[in-house]
């Protein structure tokens, strides 16, 4: 594991221990419950499915975060996805955008409650296999990255899915 990846984990661990020391174990349990509840509310359970070219999944933007994002990144089973191989469509009637087209000058604006469909070009996506997906969105207004990680089994492609 690189130093770039371990630093945020160590920071989170340090912050967790600080909260536990100051407020007790119950506070940590409550924070974990909130994080898991938000994650379940964002990822549309069972939406991870195979497509002709890879994988697709659907997210519902939580009411906690509104704004513009200057960068999208994704990993599938720990393997980074190239920007050209990740695309998003906010609401079914809007056009698809590749992650490569998202920038500070052309941010992705995602309002609370709006549905987001994501597709990842990844040849050989195994139907029925449990897969871990991590999506990172870098905010224009607040530099920290918002991220979501979920695991699900890859469902078979739907009829007519590109």
PEVEN-V144372 format. One record per backbone hydrogen bond with DSSP energy under -1.0 kcal/mol. CO is the residue of the C=O (numbers start at 1). NH is the residue of the N-H. E is the energy in kcal/mol with one decimal. If there is no record, write none. Layout:
BEGIN
co | nh | e
CO | NH | E
CO | NH | E
END
This chain:
BEGIN
co | nh | e
2 | 6 | -1.8
3 | 7 | -1.8
6 | 10 | -2.6
7 | 11 | -2.4
8 | 12 | -2.5
9 | 13 | -2.3
10 | 14 | -2.6
11 | 15 | -2.5
12 | 16 | -2.5
13 | 17 | -2.5
14 | 18 | -1.9
15 | 19 | -2.3
16 | 20 | -2.6
17 | 21 | -2.5
18 | 22 | -2.3
19 | 23 | -3.2
20 | 24 | -1.9
25 | 29 | -2.2
26 | 30 | -2.2
27 | 31 | -2.3
28 | 32 | -2.4
29 | 33 | -2.3
30 | 34 | -2.3
31 | 35 | -2.4
32 | 36 | -2.6
33 | 37 | -2.4
34 | 38 | -2.6
35 | 39 | -2.3
36 | 40 | -2.3
37 | 41 | -1.7
38 | 42 | -1.5
39 | 43 | -2.2
42 | 60 | -2.9
43 | 45 | -1.1
44 | 47 | -2.3
48 | 155 | -2.5
49 | 56 | -2.1
53 | 122 | -1.8
54 | 51 | -2.3
55 | 120 | -2.8
56 | 49 | -2.5
57 | 118 | -2.9
58 | 44 | -2.2
59 | 116 | -3.1
61 | 113 | -2.2
62 | 65 | -1.3
67 | 110 | -2.4
68 | 140 | -2.5
69 | 108 | -2.7
71 | 138 | -2.7
73 | 136 | -3.1
74 | 81 | -2.9
75 | 134 | -2.4
76 | 79 | -1.8
79 | 76 | -2.3
82 | 85 | -1.7
83 | 86 | -1.2
85 | 121 | -2.8
86 | 99 | -3.0
87 | 119 | -2.4
88 | 97 | -2.5
89 | 117 | -3.0
91 | 94 | -1.6
97 | 88 | -2.9
98 | 101 | -1.4
99 | 102 | -1.2
106 | 103 | -1.3
108 | 69 | -2.4
110 | 67 | -1.2
111 | 114 | -1.9
114 | 61 | -2.2
115 | 91 | -2.4
116 | 59 | -2.8
117 | 89 | -2.4
118 | 57 | -2.0
119 | 87 | -2.4
120 | 55 | -2.5
126 | 129 | -1.6
129 | 154 | -1.8
131 | 152 | -1.9
132 | 77 | -3.5
133 | 150 | -2.4
134 | 75 | -2.3
135 | 148 | -2.4
136 | 73 | -2.4
137 | 146 | -3.1
138 | 70 | -2.6
144 | 139 | -1.2
146 | 137 | -3.4
148 | 135 | -2.8
150 | 133 | -2.8
152 | 131 | -3.0
154 | 128 | -4.0
155 | 50 | -2.9
158 | 161 | -2.2
END
